[in-house]
Amino acid sequence: MTPAVHIDDSPGRARRALLATIVLVTALIAGLVTVDTIRAGRSEHALSQALTAAPRVMFEPEVTLGGFPYWTHARDGRFPGLTVTARGVRADGPPDLRGVPQTCGTTACRAELGVRASSVEAGAANRWHGTSPITLRGVDAYAKLDSVNLGRMLDITDLSVNTPAPADRAGGGGPGDGLLERTSGVLLTGTVSLPPTRPSPRTDGTHPPSARDFAGDKARVSVVVDLSVVDGQLQITATDFYRGPEEHARGEVAAQYRQAVLQRFSGRVPYPRLPWGVVPTVANSAGSDVLISGKTAVLTATPDRF
């Protein structure tokens, strides 16, 4: 009779035990990460809601807190990074002849406000409450107008903004050319009446449509402008008509109107105050947007003063 053969399956059991341990540890880590992510999301939402206590913030901003895992930074009250983006912030339109801010045509002008900070400190007590102070370091703040709202400010409602390509590289001007922003040589295109005049305010305090809907003589032109900050506002200074290589408008403008047309694209634009009172120092284009921005090393503020 053949004796029974016993096969030692210890290696198999060890592998199964190791696999089970790996699965258990992975599940535990995934669970901890999920819980940590949920806590971080709730904290970001709480700060977003606190920011809506600021009178000019109409919609909940997008908020991102840096730092992983969240609980260790929440325990210490220090987070390595904060980004806030508030869209739809109301901005006053251009002043009328009496200097009174108006609405932008029949629609309110809207701007985007944002802050990027390298770190933020917030105590555990009443953290992210509207009136609870937070300390930010390495702060970069901005206010941005897109081409639509900038056009409303200038009463050129078909305005477009572009960054021309280098003189030796036609067809570019975007990230591929390393031109993400510019302070001079920015291209603006829009329609103005001839002779160029800024529309007078209506009796209801609003401005009529720009020359795009004007029945008389008009021209769609492209001009080159420089951007700067003067007294906390954007100063646009048109320097010349644009001649290429970017796609541009070539409207015919008689010699006696050329300087006046450039003046129509020039002016002081009333930007909203930067978040937490940061002083603007720089103006530049970014894609089809124009923004003013400023930096400060450290500031202490409350969300309701955003």
C-alpha positions as CSV (number, residue, x, y, z in Angstrom):
1,M,0.0,0.0,0.0
2,T,1.4,3.4,-1.0
3,P,1.9,5.7,1.9
4,A,0.1,9.2,1.9
5,V,2.2,12.1,0.8
6,H,1.8,15.3,2.9
7,I,2.6,18.5,1.1
8,D,3.8,21.4,3.2
9,D,1.7,24.5,2.2
10,S,3.3,26.9,4.7
11,P,4.7,29.1,1.9
12,G,1.2,29.5,0.4
13,R,-0.3,30.4,3.8
14,A,2.4,33.0,4.3
15,R,1.8,34.5,1.0
16,R,-2.0,34.7,1.6
17,A,-1.4,36.2,5.1
18,L,1.0,38.8,3.6
19,L,-1.5,39.7,0.8
20,A,-4.3,40.1,3.4
21,T,-2.1,42.3,5.5
22,I,-1.2,44.5,2.5
23,V,-4.9,44.8,1.6
24,L,-5.8,45.7,5.1
25,V,-3.1,48.3,5.4
26,T,-4.0,49.8,2.0
27,A,-7.6,50.0,3.0
28,L,-6.7,51.6,6.3
29,I,-4.5,54.2,4.5
30,A,-7.2,54.9,1.9
31,G,-9.7,55.4,4.7
32,L,-7.5,57.8,6.5
33,V,-6.8,59.7,3.4
34,T,-10.5,59.9,2.6
35,V,-11.3,61.1,6.1
36,D,-8.5,63.7,5.9
37,T,-9.6,64.9,2.5
38,I,-13.2,65.3,3.7
39,R,-12.0,67.3,6.7
40,A,-9.9,69.5,4.5
41,G,-12.9,70.0,2.1
42,R,-15.1,71.0,5.0
43,S,-12.5,73.5,6.2
44,E,-12.2,75.0,2.8
45,H,-16.0,75.3,2.5
46,A,-16.1,77.0,5.9
47,L,-13.6,79.6,4.9
48,S,-15.4,80.1,1.6
49,Q,-18.7,80.8,3.5
50,A,-16.8,83.1,5.9
51,L,-15.6,85.1,3.0
52,T,-19.1,85.7,1.8
53,A,-19.6,87.9,4.9
54,A,-17.6,90.5,3.0
55,P,-20.2,93.0,1.5
56,R,-18.8,92.8,-2.0
57,V,-18.5,89.0,-2.3
58,M,-21.7,87.9,-4.0
59,F,-20.9,84.3,-4.6
60,E,-18.9,81.7,-2.6
61,P,-15.2,81.9,-3.6
62,E,-13.1,78.9,-4.6
63,V,-10.8,78.2,-1.7
64,T,-7.8,75.8,-1.6
65,L,-5.8,75.1,1.6
66,G,-2.3,73.7,1.2
67,G,-0.8,70.9,3.4
68,F,-1.1,67.2,3.6
69,P,-2.2,65.5,5.8
70,Y,-4.7,68.2,6.8
71,W,-5.2,67.2,10.4
72,T,-1.6,67.9,11.3
73,H,-1.8,71.4,10.0
74,A,-5.2,72.0,11.5
75,R,-3.8,70.8,14.9
76,D,-1.0,73.4,14.6
77,G,-3.2,76.1,13.0
78,R,-0.7,76.6,10.2
79,F,-1.3,75.8,6.5
80,P,1.5,75.9,3.9
81,G,-0.5,77.7,1.2
82,L,-3.9,79.4,0.5
83,T,-5.6,80.2,-2.8
84,V,-8.8,82.2,-3.0
85,T,-10.6,83.1,-6.2
86,A,-13.8,85.3,-5.9
87,R,-15.7,85.8,-9.2
88,G,-18.6,88.1,-9.9
89,V,-17.4,90.9,-7.7
90,R,-19.2,94.1,-8.6
91,A,-17.0,96.9,-10.0
92,D,-18.1,100.5,-10.5
93,G,-18.4,101.6,-14.1
94,P,-16.8,104.7,-15.6
95,P,-17.8,108.1,-14.0
96,D,-20.2,110.4,-15.7
97,L,-19.4,114.1,-16.4
98,R,-20.0,114.9,-12.7
99,G,-17.6,112.2,-11.6
100,V,-20.3,109.9,-10.3
101,P,-19.7,106.1,-10.9
102,Q,-22.2,104.6,-13.4
103,T,-23.3,101.1,-14.3
104,C,-21.6,99.5,-17.3
105,G,-24.3,100.0,-20.0
106,T,-27.3,98.1,-18.9
107,T,-25.2,95.4,-17.1
108,A,-23.2,95.7,-14.0
109,C,-19.4,95.3,-14.4
110,R,-18.0,92.3,-12.8
111,A,-14.4,91.5,-11.7
112,E,-12.5,88.6,-10.3
113,L,-10.5,89.0,-7.1
114,G,-7.9,86.6,-6.0
115,V,-5.2,85.9,-3.4
116,R,-2.3,83.5,-3.3
117,A,-0.4,83.1,0.0
118,S,2.6,81.0,0.8
119,S,1.2,80.3,4.3
120,V,-1.8,81.1,6.5
121,E,-2.2,80.9,10.3
122,A,-5.6,80.5,12.0
123,G,-6.3,79.6,15.6
124,A,-8.5,76.6,16.4
125,A,-11.0,78.8,18.3
126,N,-13.7,80.0,15.8
127,R,-11.5,79.1,12.9
128,W,-12.8,80.5,9.6
129,H,-15.4,82.7,11.2
130,G,-16.1,85.9,9.4
131,T,-14.6,88.1,12.1
132,S,-11.8,85.7,13.3
133,P,-8.4,87.1,12.3
134,I,-6.0,85.1,10.1
135,T,-2.4,85.8,9.3
136,L,-1.1,85.4,5.8
137,R,2.5,85.5,4.6
138,G,3.9,85.8,1.1
139,V,0.7,87.4,-0.2
140,D,0.0,88.0,-3.9
141,A,-3.4,89.7,-4.6
142,Y,-5.0,90.7,-7.8
143,A,-8.2,92.1,-9.4
144,K,-9.0,91.0,-12.9
145,L,-11.3,92.3,-15.7
146,D,-12.0,90.1,-18.8
147,S,-12.2,91.8,-22.2
148,V,-16.0,92.0,-22.0
149,N,-16.0,94.0,-18.7
150,L,-13.0,96.1,-19.7
151,G,-14.9,97.0,-22.9
152,R,-17.9,98.1,-20.8
153,M,-15.6,100.3,-18.7
154,L,-14.2,102.0,-21.9
155,D,-17.6,102.1,-23.6
156,I,-16.2,99.9,-26.4
157,T,-18.4,96.9,-26.0
158,D,-16.9,94.7,-28.7
159,L,-13.4,95.2,-27.2
160,S,-10.9,92.3,-27.4
161,V,-7.5,91.9,-25.7
162,N,-4.6,90.1,-27.1
163,T,-0.8,89.8,-26.5
164,P,1.0,90.2,-29.8
165,A,3.7,87.7,-30.9
166,P,7.4,88.8,-31.0
167,A,8.2,90.8,-34.2
168,D,10.1,87.8,-35.6
169,R,7.4,85.2,-34.9
170,A,4.1,85.6,-36.6
171,G,1.0,83.9,-35.4
172,G,2.1,83.4,-31.8
173,G,1.8,85.5,-28.7
174,G,0.6,82.7,-26.4
175,P,2.3,80.3,-23.9
176,G,4.3,78.7,-26.7
177,D,6.2,82.0,-27.1
178,G,6.6,82.4,-23.4
179,L,4.4,85.4,-23.4
180,L,1.9,84.8,-20.6
181,E,1.6,88.5,-19.7
182,R,2.7,91.9,-20.8
183,T,2.6,95.5,-19.4
184,S,3.4,97.2,-22.8
185,G,2.6,96.4,-26.4
186,V,-0.8,94.9,-25.5
187,L,-3.2,94.7,-28.4
188,L,-6.7,96.1,-28.1
189,T,-9.3,95.9,-30.9
190,G,-12.7,97.6,-31.0
191,T,-15.1,99.8,-32.8
192,V,-15.3,103.6,-32.3
193,S,-17.4,106.3,-34.0
194,L,-15.8,108.8,-36.4
195,P,-15.2,111.4,-35.1
196,P,-14.5,109.3,-32.0
197,T,-16.5,110.4,-28.9
198,R,-17.4,108.7,-25.7
199,P,-21.2,108.2,-25.4
200,S,-22.9,110.6,-23.1
201,P,-24.8,109.1,-20.1
202,R,-28.5,108.5,-20.5
203,T,-30.9,110.2,-18.2
204,D,-31.2,106.9,-16.3
205,G,-27.5,107.1,-15.4
206,T,-26.4,104.3,-17.7
207,H,-24.2,104.5,-20.9
208,P,-25.6,103.8,-24.3
209,P,-24.1,101.0,-26.5
210,S,-20.7,101.6,-28.0
211,A,-20.1,102.5,-31.7
212,R,-20.6,98.9,-32.7
213,D,-24.3,99.8,-32.9
214,F,-23.7,103.3,-34.1
215,A,-25.5,104.2,-37.3
216,G,-23.0,106.8,-38.5
217,D,-19.4,106.6,-39.6
218,K,-17.3,104.2,-37.5
219,A,-14.2,102.1,-37.7
220,R,-13.0,98.8,-36.1
221,V,-9.4,99.3,-35.3
222,S,-6.5,97.7,-33.4
223,V,-4.2,99.7,-31.2
224,V,-1.2,99.1,-29.0
225,V,-1.4,100.1,-25.4
226,D,0.7,100.3,-22.3
227,L,-0.7,99.3,-18.9
228,S,0.2,100.8,-15.5
229,V,-1.2,101.5,-12.0
230,V,-2.0,105.1,-11.0
231,D,-3.7,105.8,-7.6
232,G,-4.8,102.2,-7.3
233,Q,-6.5,102.2,-10.7
234,L,-5.5,100.8,-14.1
235,Q,-4.1,103.4,-16.5
236,I,-4.4,102.5,-20.2
237,T,-2.3,104.5,-22.6
238,A,-2.7,103.9,-26.3
239,T,0.6,104.6,-28.1
240,D,-0.1,103.7,-31.8
241,F,-2.2,101.7,-34.2
242,Y,-1.3,98.0,-34.5
243,R,0.1,96.8,-37.9
244,G,0.9,93.1,-37.3
245,P,1.9,90.3,-37.3
246,E,-1.1,89.2,-35.2
247,E,-4.6,89.1,-36.8
248,H,-6.0,92.6,-36.3
249,A,-8.6,95.1,-37.5
250,R,-7.6,97.5,-40.3
251,G,-10.3,100.1,-40.2
252,E,-9.7,103.3,-42.2
253,V,-9.2,106.3,-40.0
254,A,-8.7,109.8,-41.4
255,A,-5.6,111.6,-40.3
256,Q,-7.5,114.2,-38.4
257,Y,-9.1,111.5,-36.2
258,R,-6.1,109.3,-35.5
259,Q,-5.0,110.9,-32.3
260,A,-8.6,111.1,-31.0
261,V,-9.1,107.4,-31.7
262,L,-6.1,106.6,-29.6
263,Q,-7.5,108.7,-26.8
264,R,-10.7,106.6,-27.0
265,F,-8.7,103.5,-26.1
266,S,-6.9,105.4,-23.3
267,G,-8.2,106.2,-19.8
268,R,-8.3,105.4,-16.1
269,V,-10.3,102.3,-15.3
270,P,-11.8,102.1,-11.7
271,Y,-10.8,98.7,-10.5
272,P,-12.2,97.4,-7.2
273,R,-9.9,97.5,-4.1
274,L,-7.6,94.5,-3.9
275,P,-8.4,91.8,-1.3
276,W,-7.6,92.8,2.3
277,G,-6.3,96.2,1.2
278,V,-3.2,95.0,-0.6
279,V,-1.7,98.0,-2.5
280,P,-1.6,97.4,-6.3
281,T,1.7,98.1,-8.0
282,V,1.6,96.2,-11.4
283,A,-0.8,96.1,-14.3
284,N,-0.5,93.5,-17.1
285,S,-2.4,91.5,-19.6
286,A,-3.0,87.8,-19.1
287,G,-4.5,86.1,-22.1
288,S,-7.7,88.1,-22.9
289,D,-7.8,89.5,-19.4
290,V,-6.2,92.6,-17.8
291,L,-5.4,92.7,-14.2
292,I,-3.7,94.8,-11.5
293,S,-1.8,93.1,-8.7
294,G,0.2,93.8,-5.6
295,K,2.3,91.9,-3.0
296,T,2.9,92.1,0.7
297,A,5.1,90.0,3.0
298,V,2.6,89.6,5.8
299,L,-0.8,90.8,6.8
300,T,-3.4,90.0,9.4
301,A,-7.1,90.3,8.4
302,T,-10.5,88.8,8.8
303,P,-12.6,87.1,6.1
304,D,-15.4,89.6,6.3
305,R,-12.9,92.4,5.2
306,F,-11.9,90.6,2.0
